[in-house]
């Protein structure tokens, strides 16, 4: 089974705006240096995005903006310790799942 075009488009758009430094929810947050200096912060943001995003029975993304908000709130809080994420993250949102095997299964 492949991921849907809807998910692919949502992920691509999120990745573009995060990597380009132009995500509207991170205006004024200096976070681009995290990519080279603290990549685990970016890894965690993408994990949150992937854990929170939901698809309907046809594979269409139903909460792209909410998934983005949860992910960018992590980056904002990482860069600004005074920022409080509301509601606080639940364990399932921040879980880092195992990476794939070194060799593809097919």
PyMOL commands that set and color helices and strands:
alter all, ss='L'
color gray80, all
select helices_A, chain A and resi 5-20+24-26+34-37+39-52+64-79+91-94
alter helices_A, ss='H'
color red, helices_A
deselect
rebuild
show_as cartoon
